[in-house]
Amino acid sequence: MFTGTAEELRARQAQARELAEQAAALLDQIDALGLGEGGGQLHTPGGIIRNRPGQGWTVADR
């Protein structure tokens, strides 16, 4: 469990969101290889990474 300050929590949440967006971009690149698309969703502290048909991978808030 996180025990830091509210400011530290917001900074870590922002960092988690940025990393989730990077993961979504990597999943788009993997799908672009044309070997078949991934499916489903990944739950992360930075948000839910979802594959949206025709839109690629996106990050949504919980």
Buried (B, 14 or more C-beta within 10 A) or exposed (E): EEEEEEEEEEEBBEEBBEBBBEBBEEBBEEBEEEEEBEEEBBEBEBBBBBBEEEEBBBBEEE
